Amino acid sequence: MFHFRIDLQVFHDDREVEFILFKRELEGLYTEGALQLDYKSCEMMADELGAYIEEKYPDRHFSIEVSEDGENGCLVEFINVDSTQEAIAKIAL
């Protein structure tokens, strides 16, 4: 059994992303067949799910951890380069 953990940047603290709905949305990708687990490495699953999150929740930093039975897995970080560069520019001023 695969275990997923997603950390997602939010822009304010008043339920900008309702996390229980976010979880259900991502679980639905697999139960409805939009994404498949078959014969993929943990890294491949993280990359595929990351592409979906980048499209659906743009301009955010996020990370995806995938493990098999809670052991042995991967952590993939998706860094929004545009917002990072903008933050660096503001600091430099």
GIZI-V790312 format. One line per field, one symbol per residue. psi: psi as a letter, one per 20 degrees, with the letter a starting at -180 (. if undefined). burial: b if it has 24 or more other C-alpha atoms within 12 Angstrom, else e. Layout:
psi=???
burial=???
This chain:
psi=pqpqpppppqirjmlgpohhhgghghhhhghijhqqipkqrhgggggghhggghghmrkqqrqpppqokjrobrpppopohghghggghhhh.
burial=ebebbbbbbeeeeeeeeeeeeeeeebeeeeeeeeeebeeeebbbbbbbbbeebbeeeeebbbbbbbbeeeeebbbbbbeeeeeeeeeeeeeee
